[in-house]
Amino acid sequence: MSTTRMRRRNGAPFQHSPEAVRSARENAALSQKALAEKCGISAQLLCDIEAGRRNATPNRLRAMARVLGCEVADLQPRKDEPPAAIERQAS
């Protein structure tokens, strides 16, 4: 059985809020490297997720929420927050 990787379309909104991920990690007093290791991802990927260069998949969001001791919704964009990808294109 082969798995197909789905890529986020350029300009599509993120499934996470980069600022919320960074804030939750800092509140948990974890470095990027420590959180990445606990979630089973590379430190570079976590850096890209926090910088808004890469999207966090639902599975990765669940892993981060579990390690950070928060809800997945806490890592997702708020209803009143503009999608990060669209916000970056406007600047």
mmCIF file as gemmi writes it, N, C-alpha and C atoms, coordinates in Angstrom:
data_model
loop_
_atom_site.group_PDB
_atom_site.id
_atom_site.type_symbol
_atom_site.label_atom_id
_atom_site.label_alt_id
_atom_site.label_comp_id
_atom_site.label_asym_id
_atom_site.label_entity_id
_atom_site.label_seq_id
_atom_site.pdbx_PDB_ins_code
_atom_site.Cartn_x
_atom_site.Cartn_y
_atom_site.Cartn_z
_atom_site.occupancy
_atom_site.B_iso_or_equiv
_atom_site.pdbx_formal_charge
_atom_site.auth_seq_id
_atom_site.auth_asym_id
_atom_site.pdbx_PDB_model_num
ATOM 1 N N . MET Axp A 1 ? 0.832 -1.166 0 1 0 ? 1 A 1
ATOM 2 C CA . MET Axp A 1 ? 0 0 0 1 0 ? 1 A 1
ATOM 3 C C . MET Axp A 1 ? 0.886 1.242 0 1 0 ? 1 A 1
ATOM 4 N N . SER Axp A 2 ? 0.694 2.105 -0.953 1 0 ? 2 A 1
ATOM 5 C CA . SER Axp A 2 ? 1.497 3.315 -1.02 1 0 ? 2 A 1
ATOM 6 C C . SER Axp A 2 ? 0.727 4.469 -0.373 1 0 ? 2 A 1
ATOM 7 N N . THR Axp A 3 ? 1.479 5.363 0.185 1 0 ? 3 A 1
ATOM 8 C CA . THR Axp A 3 ? 0.849 6.542 0.783 1 0 ? 3 A 1
ATOM 9 C C . THR Axp A 3 ? 1.185 7.741 -0.077 1 0 ? 3 A 1
ATOM 10 N N . THR Axp A 4 ? 0.203 8.563 -0.304 1 0 ? 4 A 1
ATOM 11 C CA . THR Axp A 4 ? 0.388 9.761 -1.102 1 0 ? 4 A 1
ATOM 12 C C . THR Axp A 4 ? 0.475 10.95 -0.17 1 0 ? 4 A 1
ATOM 13 N N . ARG Axp A 5 ? 1.512 11.725 -0.328 1 0 ? 5 A 1
ATOM 14 C CA . ARG Axp A 5 ? 1.661 12.928 0.491 1 0 ? 5 A 1
ATOM 15 C C . ARG Axp A 5 ? 0.875 14.048 -0.143 1 0 ? 5 A 1
ATOM 16 N N . MET Axp A 6 ? 0.064 14.68 0.657 1 0 ? 6 A 1
ATOM 17 C CA . MET Axp A 6 ? -0.708 15.819 0.176 1 0 ? 6 A 1
ATOM 18 C C . MET Axp A 6 ? 0.033 17.089 0.552 1 0 ? 6 A 1
ATOM 19 N N . ARG Axp A 7 ? 0.314 17.921 -0.415 1 0 ? 7 A 1
ATOM 20 C CA . ARG Axp A 7 ? 0.993 19.186 -0.158 1 0 ? 7 A 1
ATOM 21 C C . ARG Axp A 7 ? -0.033 20.3 -0.055 1 0 ? 7 A 1
ATOM 22 N N . ARG Axp A 8 ? 0.257 21.245 0.795 1 0 ? 8 A 1
ATOM 23 C CA . ARG Axp A 8 ? -0.602 22.405 0.946 1 0 ? 8 A 1
ATOM 24 C C . ARG Axp A 8 ? -0.45 23.285 -0.29 1 0 ? 8 A 1
ATOM 25 N N . ARG Axp A 9 ? -1.554 23.666 -0.872 1 0 ? 9 A 1
ATOM 26 C CA . ARG Axp A 9 ? -1.542 24.528 -2.043 1 0 ? 9 A 1
ATOM 27 C C . ARG Axp A 9 ? -0.952 25.877 -1.651 1 0 ? 9 A 1
ATOM 28 N N . ASN Axp A 10 ? -0.125 26.447 -2.495 1 0 ? 10 A 1
ATOM 29 C CA . ASN Axp A 10 ? 0.475 27.748 -2.236 1 0 ? 10 A 1
ATOM 30 C C . ASN Axp A 10 ? -0.614 28.759 -1.919 1 0 ? 10 A 1
ATOM 31 N N . GLY Axp A 11 ? -0.483 29.44 -0.792 1 0 ? 11 A 1
ATOM 32 C CA . GLY Axp A 11 ? -1.468 30.435 -0.395 1 0 ? 11 A 1
ATOM 33 C C . GLY Axp A 11 ? -2.629 29.876 0.407 1 0 ? 11 A 1
ATOM 34 N N . ALA Axp A 12 ? -2.71 28.538 0.531 1 0 ? 12 A 1
ATOM 35 C CA . ALA Axp A 12 ? -3.787 27.944 1.32 1 0 ? 12 A 1
ATOM 36 C C . ALA Axp A 12 ? -3.533 28.223 2.798 1 0 ? 12 A 1
ATOM 37 N N . PRO Axp A 13 ? -4.592 28.382 3.572 1 0 ? 13 A 1
ATOM 38 C CA . PRO Axp A 13 ? -4.403 28.676 5.001 1 0 ? 13 A 1
ATOM 39 C C . PRO Axp A 13 ? -3.788 27.482 5.738 1 0 ? 13 A 1
ATOM 40 N N . PHE Axp A 14 ? -3.078 27.794 6.803 1 0 ? 14 A 1
ATOM 41 C CA . PHE Axp A 14 ? -2.481 26.764 7.635 1 0 ? 14 A 1
ATOM 42 C C . PHE Axp A 14 ? -3.541 26.124 8.522 1 0 ? 14 A 1
ATOM 43 N N . GLN Axp A 15 ? -3.256 24.887 8.958 1 0 ? 15 A 1
ATOM 44 C CA . GLN Axp A 15 ? -4.122 24.211 9.914 1 0 ? 15 A 1
ATOM 45 C C . GLN Axp A 15 ? -3.713 24.574 11.337 1 0 ? 15 A 1
ATOM 46 N N . HIS Axp A 16 ? -2.661 25.354 11.47 1 0 ? 16 A 1
ATOM 47 C CA . HIS Axp A 16 ? -2.178 25.747 12.797 1 0 ? 16 A 1
ATOM 48 C C . HIS Axp A 16 ? -1.866 27.24 12.792 1 0 ? 16 A 1
ATOM 49 N N . SER Axp A 17 ? -1.725 27.782 13.976 1 0 ? 17 A 1
ATOM 50 C CA . SER Axp A 17 ? -1.29 29.167 14.125 1 0 ? 17 A 1
ATOM 51 C C . SER Axp A 17 ? 0.178 29.128 14.545 1 0 ? 17 A 1
ATOM 52 N N . PRO Axp A 18 ? 1.087 29.577 13.684 1 0 ? 18 A 1
ATOM 53 C CA . PRO Axp A 18 ? 2.513 29.538 14.053 1 0 ? 18 A 1
ATOM 54 C C . PRO Axp A 18 ? 2.794 30.215 15.392 1 0 ? 18 A 1
ATOM 55 N N . GLU Axp A 19 ? 2.125 31.332 15.642 1 0 ? 19 A 1
ATOM 56 C CA . GLU Axp A 19 ? 2.338 32.049 16.902 1 0 ? 19 A 1
ATOM 57 C C . GLU Axp A 19 ? 1.848 31.241 18.095 1 0 ? 19 A 1
ATOM 58 N N . ALA Axp A 20 ? 0.73 30.538 17.943 1 0 ? 20 A 1
ATOM 59 C CA . ALA Axp A 20 ? 0.185 29.731 19.039 1 0 ? 20 A 1
ATOM 60 C C . ALA Axp A 20 ? 1.098 28.556 19.361 1 0 ? 20 A 1
ATOM 61 N N . VAL Axp A 21 ? 1.675 27.943 18.328 1 0 ? 21 A 1
ATOM 62 C CA . VAL Axp A 21 ? 2.595 26.823 18.553 1 0 ? 21 A 1
ATOM 63 C C . VAL Axp A 21 ? 3.82 27.308 19.317 1 0 ? 21 A 1
ATOM 64 N N . ARG Axp A 22 ? 4.394 28.418 18.885 1 0 ? 22 A 1
ATOM 65 C CA . ARG Axp A 22 ? 5.58 28.958 19.552 1 0 ? 22 A 1
ATOM 66 C C . ARG Axp A 22 ? 5.263 29.335 20.991 1 0 ? 22 A 1
ATOM 67 N N . SER Axp A 23 ? 4.134 30.009 21.188 1 0 ? 23 A 1
ATOM 68 C CA . SER Axp A 23 ? 3.743 30.446 22.523 1 0 ? 23 A 1
ATOM 69 C C . SER Axp A 23 ? 3.519 29.258 23.46 1 0 ? 23 A 1
ATOM 70 N N . ALA Axp A 24 ? 2.832 28.235 22.98 1 0 ? 24 A 1
ATOM 71 C CA . ALA Axp A 24 ? 2.577 27.04 23.807 1 0 ? 24 A 1
ATOM 72 C C . ALA Axp A 24 ? 3.89 26.339 24.153 1 0 ? 24 A 1
ATOM 73 N N . ARG Axp A 25 ? 4.808 26.287 23.186 1 0 ? 25 A 1
ATOM 74 C CA . ARG Axp A 25 ? 6.111 25.65 23.443 1 0 ? 25 A 1
ATOM 75 C C . ARG Axp A 25 ? 6.876 26.436 24.495 1 0 ? 25 A 1
ATOM 76 N N . GLU Axp A 26 ? 6.891 27.753 24.377 1 0 ? 26 A 1
ATOM 77 C CA . GLU Axp A 26 ? 7.6 28.579 25.355 1 0 ? 26 A 1
ATOM 78 C C . GLU Axp A 26 ? 6.956 28.48 26.739 1 0 ? 26 A 1
ATOM 79 N N . ASN Axp A 27 ? 5.615 28.431 26.788 1 0 ? 27 A 1
ATOM 80 C CA . ASN Axp A 27 ? 4.921 28.284 28.071 1 0 ? 27 A 1
ATOM 81 C C . ASN Axp A 27 ? 5.241 26.944 28.735 1 0 ? 27 A 1
ATOM 82 N N . ALA Axp A 28 ? 5.519 25.929 27.923 1 0 ? 28 A 1
ATOM 83 C CA . ALA Axp A 28 ? 5.879 24.613 28.445 1 0 ? 28 A 1
ATOM 84 C C . ALA Axp A 28 ? 7.371 24.536 28.778 1 0 ? 28 A 1
ATOM 85 N N . ALA Axp A 29 ? 8.084 25.631 28.551 1 0 ? 29 A 1
ATOM 86 C CA . ALA Axp A 29 ? 9.526 25.718 28.828 1 0 ? 29 A 1
ATOM 87 C C . ALA Axp A 29 ? 10.316 24.652 28.067 1 0 ? 29 A 1
ATOM 88 N N . LEU Axp A 30 ? 9.956 24.462 26.792 1 0 ? 30 A 1
ATOM 89 C CA . LEU Axp A 30 ? 10.663 23.509 25.94 1 0 ? 30 A 1
ATOM 90 C C . LEU Axp A 30 ? 11.378 24.248 24.817 1 0 ? 30 A 1
ATOM 91 N N . SER Axp A 31 ? 12.544 23.758 24.468 1 0 ? 31 A 1
ATOM 92 C CA . SER Axp A 31 ? 13.233 24.291 23.295 1 0 ? 31 A 1
ATOM 93 C C . SER Axp A 31 ? 12.595 23.674 22.051 1 0 ? 31 A 1
ATOM 94 N N . GLN Axp A 32 ? 12.891 24.254 20.898 1 0 ? 32 A 1
ATOM 95 C CA . GLN Axp A 32 ? 12.387 23.67 19.651 1 0 ? 32 A 1
ATOM 96 C C . GLN Axp A 32 ? 12.901 22.246 19.497 1 0 ? 32 A 1
ATOM 97 N N . LYS Axp A 33 ? 14.162 22.051 19.809 1 0 ? 33 A 1
ATOM 98 C CA . LYS Axp A 33 ? 14.764 20.725 19.67 1 0 ? 33 A 1
ATOM 99 C C . LYS Axp A 33 ? 14.079 19.713 20.587 1 0 ? 33 A 1
ATOM 100 N N . ALA Axp A 34 ? 13.817 20.093 21.837 1 0 ? 34 A 1
ATOM 101 C CA . ALA Axp A 34 ? 13.183 19.175 22.786 1 0 ? 34 A 1
ATOM 102 C C . ALA Axp A 34 ? 11.768 18.807 22.34 1 0 ? 34 A 1
ATOM 103 N N . LEU Axp A 35 ? 10.981 19.806 21.908 1 0 ? 35 A 1
ATOM 104 C CA . LEU Axp A 35 ? 9.622 19.514 21.452 1 0 ? 35 A 1
ATOM 105 C C . LEU Axp A 35 ? 9.655 18.633 20.21 1 0 ? 35 A 1
ATOM 106 N N . ALA Axp A 36 ? 10.537 18.946 19.281 1 0 ? 36 A 1
ATOM 107 C CA . ALA Axp A 36 ? 10.635 18.151 18.054 1 0 ? 36 A 1
ATOM 108 C C . ALA Axp A 36 ? 10.953 16.686 18.374 1 0 ? 36 A 1
ATOM 109 N N . GLU Axp A 37 ? 11.9 16.458 19.266 1 0 ? 37 A 1
ATOM 110 C CA . GLU Axp A 37 ? 12.265 15.083 19.632 1 0 ? 37 A 1
ATOM 111 C C . GLU Axp A 37 ? 11.089 14.351 20.259 1 0 ? 37 A 1
ATOM 112 N N . LYS Axp A 38 ? 10.361 15.021 21.148 1 0 ? 38 A 1
ATOM 113 C CA . LYS Axp A 38 ? 9.223 14.391 21.826 1 0 ? 38 A 1
ATOM 114 C C . LYS Axp A 38 ? 8.078 14.105 20.86 1 0 ? 38 A 1
ATOM 115 N N . CYS Axp A 39 ? 7.989 14.887 19.774 1 0 ? 39 A 1
ATOM 116 C CA . CYS Axp A 39 ? 6.924 14.697 18.784 1 0 ? 39 A 1
ATOM 117 C C . CYS Axp A 39 ? 7.347 13.783 17.638 1 0 ? 39 A 1
ATOM 118 N N . GLY Axp A 40 ? 8.629 13.442 17.582 1 0 ? 40 A 1
ATOM 119 C CA . GLY Axp A 40 ? 9.108 12.564 16.513 1 0 ? 40 A 1
ATOM 120 C C . GLY Axp A 40 ? 9.276 13.262 15.18 1 0 ? 40 A 1
ATOM 121 N N . ILE Axp A 41 ? 9.576 14.566 15.211 1 0 ? 41 A 1
ATOM 122 C CA . ILE Axp A 41 ? 9.826 15.303 13.971 1 0 ? 41 A 1
ATOM 123 C C . ILE Axp A 41 ? 11.193 15.97 14.087 1 0 ? 41 A 1
ATOM 124 N N . SER Axp A 42 ? 11.683 16.487 12.98 1 0 ? 42 A 1
ATOM 125 C CA . SER Axp A 42 ? 12.987 17.148 13.013 1 0 ? 42 A 1
ATOM 126 C C . SER Axp A 42 ? 12.858 18.549 13.595 1 0 ? 42 A 1
ATOM 127 N N . ALA Axp A 43 ? 13.941 19.037 14.165 1 0 ? 43 A 1
ATOM 128 C CA . ALA Axp A 43 ? 13.963 20.397 14.703 1 0 ? 43 A 1
ATOM 129 C C . ALA Axp A 43 ? 13.746 21.405 13.58 1 0 ? 43 A 1
ATOM 130 N N . GLN Axp A 44 ? 14.254 21.117 12.385 1 0 ? 44 A 1
ATOM 131 C CA . GLN Axp A 44 ? 14.067 22.021 11.25 1 0 ? 44 A 1
ATOM 132 C C . GLN Axp A 44 ? 12.598 22.123 10.864 1 0 ? 44 A 1
ATOM 133 N N . LEU Axp A 45 ? 11.881 20.985 10.875 1 0 ? 45 A 1
ATOM 134 C CA . LEU Axp A 45 ? 10.457 21.019 10.551 1 0 ? 45 A 1
ATOM 135 C C . LEU Axp A 45 ? 9.706 21.854 11.582 1 0 ? 45 A 1
ATOM 136 N N . LEU Axp A 46 ? 10.006 21.67 12.859 1 0 ? 46 A 1
ATOM 137 C CA . LEU Axp A 46 ? 9.335 22.466 13.884 1 0 ? 46 A 1
ATOM 138 C C . LEU Axp A 46 ? 9.651 23.946 13.706 1 0 ? 46 A 1
ATOM 139 N N . CYS Axp A 47 ? 10.877 24.263 13.398 1 0 ? 47 A 1
ATOM 140 C CA . CYS Axp A 47 ? 11.264 25.651 13.134 1 0 ? 47 A 1
ATOM 141 C C . CYS Axp A 47 ? 10.434 26.216 11.979 1 0 ? 47 A 1
ATOM 142 N N . ASP Axp A 48 ? 10.277 25.438 10.912 1 0 ? 48 A 1
ATOM 143 C CA . ASP Axp A 48 ? 9.489 25.874 9.756 1 0 ? 48 A 1
ATOM 144 C C . ASP Axp A 48 ? 8.002 26.033 10.11 1 0 ? 48 A 1
ATOM 145 N N . ILE Axp A 49 ? 7.483 25.148 10.961 1 0 ? 49 A 1
ATOM 146 C CA . ILE Axp A 49 ? 6.086 25.24 11.393 1 0 ? 49 A 1
ATOM 147 C C . ILE Axp A 49 ? 5.881 26.528 12.187 1 0 ? 49 A 1
ATOM 148 N N . GLU Axp A 50 ? 6.79 26.813 13.118 1 0 ? 50 A 1
ATOM 149 C CA . GLU Axp A 50 ? 6.67 28.029 13.927 1 0 ? 50 A 1
ATOM 150 C C . GLU Axp A 50 ? 6.882 29.297 13.103 1 0 ? 50 A 1
ATOM 151 N N . ALA Axp A 51 ? 7.668 29.196 12.045 1 0 ? 51 A 1
ATOM 152 C CA . ALA Axp A 51 ? 7.929 30.366 11.198 1 0 ? 51 A 1
ATOM 153 C C . ALA Axp A 51 ? 6.847 30.556 10.131 1 0 ? 51 A 1
ATOM 154 N N . GLY Axp A 52 ? 5.936 29.589 10.007 1 0 ? 52 A 1
ATOM 155 C CA . GLY Axp A 52 ? 4.879 29.695 9.012 1 0 ? 52 A 1
ATOM 156 C C . GLY Axp A 52 ? 5.318 29.317 7.616 1 0 ? 52 A 1
ATOM 157 N N . ARG Axp A 53 ? 6.417 28.567 7.512 1 0 ? 53 A 1
ATOM 158 C CA . ARG Axp A 53 ? 6.875 28.117 6.192 1 0 ? 53 A 1
ATOM 159 C C . ARG Axp A 53 ? 6.314 26.752 5.823 1 0 ? 53 A 1
ATOM 160 N N . ARG Axp A 54 ? 5.937 25.959 6.826 1 0 ? 54 A 1
ATOM 161 C CA . ARG Axp A 54 ? 5.395 24.618 6.592 1 0 ? 54 A 1
ATOM 162 C C . ARG Axp A 54 ? 4.119 24.447 7.398 1 0 ? 54 A 1
ATOM 163 N N . ASN Axp A 55 ? 3.251 23.567 6.927 1 0 ? 55 A 1
ATOM 164 C CA . ASN Axp A 55 ? 1.994 23.297 7.6 1 0 ? 55 A 1
ATOM 165 C C . ASN Axp A 55 ? 2.156 22.133 8.567 1 0 ? 55 A 1
ATOM 166 N N . ALA Axp A 56 ? 1.517 22.221 9.708 1 0 ? 56 A 1
ATOM 167 C CA . ALA Axp A 56 ? 1.494 21.104 10.657 1 0 ? 56 A 1
ATOM 168 C C . ALA Axp A 56 ? 0.287 20.237 10.306 1 0 ? 56 A 1
ATOM 169 N N . THR Axp A 57 ? 0.526 18.974 10.041 1 0 ? 57 A 1
ATOM 170 C CA . THR Axp A 57 ? -0.57 18.061 9.718 1 0 ? 57 A 1
ATOM 171 C C . THR Axp A 57 ? -1.404 17.815 10.975 1 0 ? 57 A 1
ATOM 172 N N . PRO Axp A 58 ? -2.624 17.309 10.813 1 0 ? 58 A 1
ATOM 173 C CA . PRO Axp A 58 ? -3.44 17.003 11.989 1 0 ? 58 A 1
ATOM 174 C C . PRO Axp A 58 ? -2.735 16.049 12.961 1 0 ? 58 A 1
ATOM 175 N N . ASN Axp A 59 ? -2.034 15.049 12.439 1 0 ? 59 A 1
ATOM 176 C CA . ASN Axp A 59 ? -1.316 14.121 13.323 1 0 ? 59 A 1
ATOM 177 C C . ASN Axp A 59 ? -0.219 14.836 14.093 1 0 ? 59 A 1
ATOM 178 N N . ARG Axp A 60 ? 0.5 15.719 13.436 1 0 ? 60 A 1
ATOM 179 C CA . ARG Axp A 60 ? 1.56 16.465 14.115 1 0 ? 60 A 1
ATOM 180 C C . ARG Axp A 60 ? 0.98 17.42 15.151 1 0 ? 60 A 1
ATOM 181 N N . LEU Axp A 61 ? -0.147 18.039 14.819 1 0 ? 61 A 1
ATOM 182 C CA . LEU Axp A 61 ? -0.796 18.929 15.785 1 0 ? 61 A 1
ATOM 183 C C . LEU Axp A 61 ? -1.221 18.157 17.037 1 0 ? 61 A 1
ATOM 184 N N . ARG Axp A 62 ? -1.777 16.96 16.841 1 0 ? 62 A 1
ATOM 185 C CA . ARG Axp A 62 ? -2.185 16.142 17.991 1 0 ? 62 A 1
ATOM 186 C C . ARG Axp A 62 ? -0.977 15.773 18.838 1 0 ? 62 A 1
ATOM 187 N N . ALA Axp A 63 ? 0.131 15.414 18.199 1 0 ? 63 A 1
ATOM 188 C CA . ALA Axp A 63 ? 1.35 15.055 18.939 1 0 ? 63 A 1
ATOM 189 C C . ALA Axp A 63 ? 1.872 16.258 19.719 1 0 ? 63 A 1
ATOM 190 N N . MET Axp A 64 ? 1.884 17.425 19.09 1 0 ? 64 A 1
ATOM 191 C CA . MET Axp A 64 ? 2.356 18.625 19.779 1 0 ? 64 A 1
ATOM 192 C C . MET Axp A 64 ? 1.451 18.974 20.951 1 0 ? 64 A 1
ATOM 193 N N . ALA Axp A 65 ? 0.134 18.897 20.759 1 0 ? 65 A 1
ATOM 194 C CA . ALA Axp A 65 ? -0.805 19.213 21.837 1 0 ? 65 A 1
ATOM 195 C C . ALA Axp A 65 ? -0.617 18.253 23.005 1 0 ? 65 A 1
ATOM 196 N N . ARG Axp A 66 ? -0.415 16.978 22.716 1 0 ? 66 A 1
ATOM 197 C CA . ARG Axp A 66 ? -0.209 15.981 23.772 1 0 ? 66 A 1
ATOM 198 C C . ARG Axp A 66 ? 1.046 16.315 24.579 1 0 ? 66 A 1
ATOM 199 N N . VAL Axp A 67 ? 2.144 16.615 23.897 1 0 ? 67 A 1
ATOM 200 C CA . VAL Axp A 67 ? 3.406 16.928 24.579 1 0 ? 67 A 1
ATOM 201 C C . VAL Axp A 67 ? 3.298 18.246 25.347 1 0 ? 67 A 1
ATOM 202 N N . LEU Axp A 68 ? 2.615 19.219 24.766 1 0 ? 68 A 1
ATOM 203 C CA . LEU Axp A 68 ? 2.513 20.545 25.378 1 0 ? 68 A 1
ATOM 204 C C . LEU Axp A 68 ? 1.435 20.621 26.456 1 0 ? 68 A 1
ATOM 205 N N . GLY Axp A 69 ? 0.599 19.591 26.55 1 0 ? 69 A 1
ATOM 206 C CA . GLY Axp A 69 ? -0.452 19.575 27.558 1 0 ? 69 A 1
ATOM 207 C C . GLY Axp A 69 ? -1.557 20.57 27.281 1 0 ? 69 A 1
ATOM 208 N N . CYS Axp A 70 ? -1.906 20.711 25.996 1 0 ? 70 A 1
ATOM 209 C CA . CYS Axp A 70 ? -2.984 21.626 25.626 1 0 ? 70 A 1
ATOM 210 C C . CYS Axp A 70 ? -3.906 20.936 24.631 1 0 ? 70 A 1
ATOM 211 N N . GLU Axp A 71 ? -4.95 21.618 24.244 1 0 ? 71 A 1
ATOM 212 C CA . GLU Axp A 71 ? -5.881 21.102 23.244 1 0 ? 71 A 1
ATOM 213 C C . GLU Axp A 71 ? -5.378 21.451 21.846 1 0 ? 71 A 1
ATOM 214 N N . VAL Axp A 72 ? -5.741 20.631 20.867 1 0 ? 72 A 1
ATOM 215 C CA . VAL Axp A 72 ? -5.372 20.918 19.481 1 0 ? 72 A 1
ATOM 216 C C . VAL Axp A 72 ? -5.917 22.286 19.074 1 0 ? 72 A 1
ATOM 217 N N . ALA Axp A 73 ? -7.116 22.607 19.529 1 0 ? 73 A 1
ATOM 218 C CA . ALA Axp A 73 ? -7.728 23.895 19.181 1 0 ? 73 A 1
ATOM 219 C C . ALA Axp A 73 ? -6.878 25.075 19.643 1 0 ? 73 A 1
ATOM 220 N N . ASP Axp A 74 ? -6.096 24.877 20.72 1 0 ? 74 A 1
ATOM 221 C CA . ASP Axp A 74 ? -5.225 25.952 21.199 1 0 ? 74 A 1
ATOM 222 C C . ASP Axp A 74 ? -4.099 26.258 20.22 1 0 ? 74 A 1
ATOM 223 N N . LEU Axp A 75 ? -3.799 25.314 19.329 1 0 ? 75 A 1
ATOM 224 C CA . LEU Axp A 75 ? -2.713 25.475 18.354 1 0 ? 75 A 1
ATOM 225 C C . LEU Axp A 75 ? -3.227 25.893 16.98 1 0 ? 75 A 1
ATOM 226 N N . GLN Axp A 76 ? -4.524 25.96 16.838 1 0 ? 76 A 1
ATOM 227 C CA . GLN Axp A 76 ? -5.122 26.317 15.556 1 0 ? 76 A 1
ATOM 228 C C . GLN Axp A 76 ? -5.483 27.796 15.53 1 0 ? 76 A 1
ATOM 229 N N . PRO Axp A 77 ? -5.644 28.355 14.328 1 0 ? 77 A 1
ATOM 230 C CA . PRO Axp A 77 ? -5.997 29.775 14.23 1 0 ? 77 A 1
ATOM 231 C C . PRO Axp A 77 ? -7.347 30.052 14.889 1 0 ? 77 A 1
ATOM 232 N N . ARG Axp A 78 ? -7.451 31.199 15.547 1 0 ? 78 A 1
ATOM 233 C CA . ARG Axp A 78 ? -8.733 31.623 16.103 1 0 ? 78 A 1
ATOM 234 C C . ARG Axp A 78 ? -9.638 32.043 14.953 1 0 ? 78 A 1
ATOM 235 N N . LYS Axp A 79 ? -10.909 32.078 15.211 1 0 ? 79 A 1
ATOM 236 C CA . LYS Axp A 79 ? -11.881 32.453 14.168 1 0 ? 79 A 1
ATOM 237 C C . LYS Axp A 79 ? -11.637 33.866 13.654 1 0 ? 79 A 1
ATOM 238 N N . ASP Axp A 80 ? -11.181 34.777 14.528 1 0 ? 80 A 1
ATOM 239 C CA . ASP Axp A 80 ? -10.974 36.172 14.126 1 0 ? 80 A 1
ATOM 240 C C . ASP Axp A 80 ? -9.57 36.43 13.596 1 0 ? 80 A 1
ATOM 241 N N . GLU Axp A 81 ? -8.729 35.384 13.55 1 0 ? 81 A 1
ATOM 242 C CA . GLU Axp A 81 ? -7.349 35.535 13.087 1 0 ? 81 A 1
ATOM 243 C C . GLU Axp A 81 ? -7.287 35.271 11.581 1 0 ? 81 A 1
ATOM 244 N N . PRO Axp A 82 ? -6.709 36.183 10.797 1 0 ? 82 A 1
ATOM 245 C CA . PRO Axp A 82 ? -6.615 35.92 9.365 1 0 ? 82 A 1
ATOM 246 C C . PRO Axp A 82 ? -5.659 34.765 9.101 1 0 ? 82 A 1
ATOM 247 N N . PRO Axp A 83 ? -5.93 33.959 8.075 1 0 ? 83 A 1
ATOM 248 C CA . PRO Axp A 83 ? -5.018 32.856 7.757 1 0 ? 83 A 1
ATOM 249 C C . PRO Axp A 83 ? -3.606 33.373 7.505 1 0 ? 83 A 1
ATOM 250 N N . ALA Axp A 84 ? -2.626 32.711 8.086 1 0 ? 84 A 1
ATOM 251 C CA . ALA Axp A 84 ? -1.229 33.158 8.012 1 0 ? 84 A 1
ATOM 252 C C . ALA Axp A 84 ? -0.73 33.243 6.573 1 0 ? 84 A 1
ATOM 253 N N . ALA Axp A 85 ? -1.109 32.296 5.738 1 0 ? 85 A 1
ATOM 254 C CA . ALA Axp A 85 ? -0.612 32.288 4.365 1 0 ? 85 A 1
ATOM 255 C C . ALA Axp A 85 ? -1.114 33.521 3.609 1 0 ? 85 A 1
ATOM 256 N N . ILE Axp A 86 ? -2.36 33.879 3.811 1 0 ? 86 A 1
ATOM 257 C CA . ILE Axp A 86 ? -2.916 35.046 3.141 1 0 ? 86 A 1
ATOM 258 C C . ILE Axp A 86 ? -2.299 36.317 3.696 1 0 ? 86 A 1
ATOM 259 N N . GLU Axp A 87 ? -2.081 36.346 5.01 1 0 ? 87 A 1
ATOM 260 C CA . GLU Axp A 87 ? -1.465 37.5 5.66 1 0 ? 87 A 1
ATOM 261 C C . GLU Axp A 87 ? -0.058 37.728 5.116 1 0 ? 87 A 1
ATOM 262 N N . ARG Axp A 88 ? 0.723 36.658 4.923 1 0 ? 88 A 1
ATOM 263 C CA . ARG Axp A 88 ? 2.094 36.783 4.399 1 0 ? 88 A 1
ATOM 264 C C . ARG Axp A 88 ? 2.089 37.305 2.973 1 0 ? 88 A 1
ATOM 265 N N . GLN Axp A 89 ? 1.11 36.899 2.16 1 0 ? 89 A 1
ATOM 266 C CA . GLN Axp A 89 ? 1.059 37.342 0.776 1 0 ? 89 A 1
ATOM 267 C C . GLN Axp A 89 ? 0.749 38.843 0.686 1 0 ? 89 A 1
ATOM 268 N N . ALA Axp A 90 ? -0.009 39.354 1.647 1 0 ? 90 A 1
ATOM 269 C CA . ALA Axp A 90 ? -0.407 40.761 1.612 1 0 ? 90 A 1
ATOM 270 C C . ALA Axp A 90 ? 0.764 41.69 1.913 1 0 ? 90 A 1
ATOM 271 N N . SER Axp A 91 ? 1.787 41.184 2.638 1 0 ? 91 A 1
ATOM 272 C CA . SER Axp A 91 ? 2.909 42.052 2.997 1 0 ? 91 A 1
ATOM 273 C C . SER Axp A 91 ? 3.952 42.119 1.917 1 0 ? 91 A 1
